[in-house]
Amino acid sequence: MHQGYYIFNLKETVQLIKQKIWFILLLSFGGFLIAFGITKVFLKPVYTSKVSFYVSNTEQLQNKIDYSDINAAQKLANTYSVIIQSDTVLSEVVSLSDLYHLTPSQIKRMMTVKSVSNTEVIEVHITTRNPQLSADIANATASIAPSKIKEITKTGDVEIIDKAVPNPFPSSPNLKFNCILGVLAGMVLSFIFVIAKNIFDTRIRDEADVKRYYDIPVLGSIPAFDAATKGGYGNYGR
C-alpha cells in the first residue's frame, strides 16, 4: 500500500504464493473432495440413447430443389422436429411402449431433437435415469415418427439410420469434469484469500516494510529482546 493505493508487485506475489503453497494445495484438495462428494451423493446419474433419421421431401425432389441449400434443409429438419415432439406422436409412443405411467409431456421433457449440421439427418436423444428405458422410448419414437410425418406432411419421407441401444455409461453427471472444476475453484479461492489477506495486512514487521510502504528514511531499529538467537531479553541472567 503506497499513499492510499496498492502497488502490485509480481515478484512479491509469486513469493507469497510459494510461502502459502501448502494452504493452496489443501484448499484445492478440499474443492476436489466437495465436488466428488456432491457428484456421487446428490447428483443422480442419467443415461441417454439416440436414434437418427434421414429426412427428405418428395415434392422438393420432384421439383429438383437444391438440397445443398442450408436454409431449405434446416427448415425441413425443424419442421420434422416439431412433428416428432407433438402430442400426436408422443401419445402413440406411450401406447406402443406400454409406458402408461408416463405422459406425452413427460416424454417431451426427456427428449431432445436436433439436426446434424448442414445435413438432412435428425437425431432424437432420450435421457432418463434408466438406460433401458431411454433406449425403449427412443426406439418407440423411431417406430412411430416416420409414418406420422408422412401422414401429416403428405410429401415427407423419413428413414431410420440407427436405432437406439442402452447406454451403460451415464451421460451426466461428469465426475471427472466436476472434480477438475472443484480443484480449480479451490485453487482460485485460495489465491484470492492469500492475496487479499496480504493486501489488507498493514502491519510493519521490519525495516524493509517501512521502506516499501513509506518514503521516509530509517534512522535506527530496536532489537527484539525476546529473540534468543540475538542474545536479547531471552538470555538475560544466563
C-alpha positions, 0 to 999 in steps of 0.5 A: 500500500503506497499513499492510499493505493496498492502497488502490485508487485509480481515478484512479491506475489509469486513469493507469497504464493510459494510461502502459502503453497501448502494452504493452496494445495489443501484448499484445492484438495478440499474443492476436489473432495466437495465436488466428488462428494456432491457428484456421487451423493446428490447428483443422480446419474442419467443415461441417454440413447439416440436414434437418427433419421434421414429426412427428405421431401418428395415434392422438393425432389420432384421439383429438383430443389437444391438440397445443398441449400442450408436454409431449405434443409434446416427448415425441413429438419425443424419442421420434422422436429416439431412433428416428432415432439407433438402430442400426436406422436408422443401419445402413440409412443406411450401406447406402443411402449406400454409406458402408461405411467408416463405422459406425452409431456413427460416424454417431451421433457426427456427428449431432445431433437436436433439436426446434424449440421448442414445435413438432412439427418435428425437425431432424437436423444432420450435421457432418463435415469434408466438406460433401458428405458431411454433406449425403449422410448427412443426406439418407440419414437423411431417406430412411430415418427416416420409414418406420422410425418408422412401422414401429416406432411403428405410429401415427407419421407423419413428413414431410420439410420440407427436405432437406439441401444442402452447406454451403460455409461451415464451421460451426466453427471461428469465426475471427472469434469466436476472434480477438475472444476472443484480443484480449480475453484479451490485453487482460485479461492485460495489465491484470492484469500492469500492475496487479499489477506496480504493486501489488507495486512498493514502491519510493519514487521521490519525495516524493509516494510517501512521502506516499501510502504513509506518514503521516509528514511530509517534512522535506527531499529530496536532489537527484539529482546525476546529473540534468543538467537540475538542474545536479547531479553531471552538470555538475560541472567544466563 
